[in-house]
């Protein structure tokens, strides 16, 4: 149902800036393909574009999460942290100004 080569959909076969392309294939069950097709149809988009967009959103969110954890760990190493009570106070102040 979906093109197998990453370059097929984008029409990038033979594009000058691609020296080599590592191809990632993700096998979907027929039920998963049907669900992807259904969601894509409701969204008015191509199933492959829907999957590509979903993967990119996931990678962006995962990168932001890892960056936040790294910043938090660096803060802990510098001694920058809040106690449980301080977190509770901030939440109460935020929720009930």
C-alpha positions as CSV (number, residue, x, y, z in Angstrom):
1,X,0.0,0.0,0.0
2,X,2.8,2.4,0.9
3,X,5.9,3.1,-1.3
4,X,8.9,1.2,0.0
5,X,11.6,3.8,-0.9
6,X,11.9,7.0,1.2
7,X,12.6,8.9,-2.0
8,X,9.6,7.7,-4.1
9,X,6.9,9.9,-2.6
10,X,8.9,13.1,-2.5
11,X,10.1,12.6,-6.1
12,X,13.7,12.8,-5.0
13,X,15.1,9.9,-6.9
14,X,18.4,11.1,-8.5
15,X,18.4,14.4,-6.6
16,X,21.9,15.9,-6.6
17,X,22.1,16.4,-2.8
18,X,21.4,12.7,-2.0
19,X,24.7,10.7,-2.2
20,X,23.2,7.7,-0.4
21,X,19.9,7.1,1.3
22,X,19.5,4.7,4.2
23,X,16.0,3.3,3.8
24,X,13.9,2.5,6.9
25,X,11.0,0.2,6.4
26,X,8.4,-0.3,9.0
27,X,6.2,-3.3,8.5
28,X,2.5,-2.6,9.4
29,X,-0.2,-5.2,9.8
30,X,-3.1,-5.0,7.5
31,X,-5.2,-3.7,10.4
32,X,-2.6,-0.9,11.1
33,X,-2.5,0.0,7.4
34,X,-6.3,0.2,7.3
35,X,-6.3,2.5,10.4
36,X,-3.6,4.7,9.0
37,X,-5.5,5.0,5.7
38,X,-8.7,5.8,7.6
39,X,-7.1,8.5,9.7
40,X,-5.3,9.9,6.6
41,X,-8.5,10.0,4.7
42,X,-10.3,11.8,7.5
43,X,-7.5,14.3,7.7
44,X,-7.5,14.8,3.9
45,X,-3.8,13.7,3.5
46,X,-1.8,10.9,2.0
47,X,-1.2,7.9,4.4
48,X,2.6,8.1,3.9
49,X,2.7,11.8,4.7
50,X,0.6,11.2,7.8
51,X,3.1,8.5,9.0
52,X,6.1,10.7,8.2
53,X,4.5,13.7,10.1
54,X,3.7,11.5,13.1
55,X,7.2,10.1,13.2
56,X,8.7,13.6,13.0
57,X,6.4,14.9,15.8
58,X,7.4,12.0,17.9
59,X,11.1,12.6,17.3
60,X,10.7,16.3,18.1
61,X,8.9,15.6,21.3
62,X,11.4,12.9,22.3
63,X,14.3,15.3,21.6
64,X,12.7,18.1,23.7
65,X,12.1,15.6,26.6
66,X,15.7,14.4,26.5
67,X,17.0,18.0,26.4
68,X,14.8,18.8,29.4
69,X,16.0,15.8,31.4
70,X,19.6,16.8,30.6
71,X,19.1,20.3,31.7
72,X,17.5,19.0,34.9
73,X,20.3,16.7,35.6
74,X,22.8,19.5,35.0
75,X,20.9,21.7,37.5
76,X,21.0,19.0,40.1
77,X,24.7,18.7,39.7
78,X,25.0,22.5,40.3
79,X,22.8,22.1,43.4
80,X,19.8,23.8,41.8
81,X,16.7,21.9,42.9
82,X,13.4,22.3,44.8
83,X,12.3,20.3,47.8
84,X,9.0,18.5,47.7
85,X,7.4,21.2,49.9
86,X,8.7,23.9,47.6
87,X,7.2,22.2,44.5
88,X,3.9,21.9,46.4
89,X,4.0,25.6,47.4
90,X,4.6,26.6,43.7
91,X,1.8,24.4,42.5
92,X,-0.6,25.8,45.0
93,X,0.4,29.4,44.1
94,X,0.1,28.6,40.4
95,X,-3.3,26.9,40.7
96,X,-4.8,29.3,43.3
97,X,-3.2,32.7,42.8
